[in-house]
Amino acid sequence: MQAARRTAENAINFPRNDNQVNNAVNAANRAATAARVAAVKAVQNRMGGKFCNDQV
């Protein structure tokens, strides 16, 4: 019973870091989006801005 009470008290005193988690998730999403944009631009530059090569 005392262990449960201590655990409950620690849970109340433990700060929630939802904001930090959300910031980390947002940063990861921004990085993933930037990587996708860079990959698309690299392919477009390599293909000369064309999406399909009809001169095969």
NORCOR-V335161 format. One record per helix or strand of 3 or more residues. SS is the DSSP state (a for helix, b for strand). FROM is the first residue (numbers start at 1). LEN is the number of residues. If there is no record, write none. Layout:
ss=SS from=FROM len=LEN
ss=SS from=FROM len=LEN
This chain:
ss=a from=2 len=12
ss=a from=18 len=29
